[in-house]
Amino acid sequence: MNQTISPPDYSEIANALTKTAATISPSEAHGLMSGIICSSPDSDSPLWEKVLLGPKKSEPGKKILYQLFQYTETQISEFALEFVPVLPDDSADINERTECLGLWCQGFLVGLQQGTLTLPEDGDSEAAGALHDLTEIAQVNHGGSDNGNEEEETAYFELVEYVRLAVLMLYHELRTQK
C-alpha cells in the first residue's frame, strides 16, 4: 500500500465539497467514489470528477477530493481490511451517523451505476444479496432516540462492518466476472 497517501478527515472533505459547490455530504461523496472504483475498470478516469464536481471545479477542493479518491482506490483495490466508509466519528449523535451511513450507501449505489462493469442480477448470488442489503441500508430510518443506547450503537457498528466487507466483496466479484 502507498504509505504516503493519507485520507482527509470528515471536516476537510466537507470544506472541499463546499468549495466545489457540491451539494452532497462527505459520506455520500465517499460512497459515490467507492461505487465508481468498484464498477469502473479504469478508475483513474475523470468519471468521479464529472459525477461529483460538475462544471465548477475549485482546485483546492478538488485536491482534497482527489486525495480521498486515491486513498480509497488503494484501500479497495488492495483488498485492505482497513477500508472504512467516511462517516462522522463516534462522538456524533447516533441518528446523524445512521443517516450518514444511509447516504453513504445511496452514493455507493449511484457510483456503481456510473461504471461500465455489469452488476450482478442473479438473486441467489452473494453479490446480488449484498446489493439488495445495501439498498435496504440506504433507506435506513434514522429517527430513533435522542441519544444512542448500547443496542443502537451495536447495531450501527454491525451495519458499518457489513457495508465495509460488502464493498470489498463487490469489488472483487465485479473484477473477476467473465
Secondary structure, DSSP 8 states (H G I E B T S, - for coil): --TT-----HHHHHHHHHHTT--S-HHHHHHHHHHHHHH-S-TTSTHHHHHHHTT---HHHHHHHHHHHHHHHHHHHTT-TT-------TTS-HHHHHHHHHHHHHHHHHHHHHSSS-----TTSHHHHHHHHHHHHHT------SS--HHHHHHHHHHHHHHHHHHHHHHHHHHT--
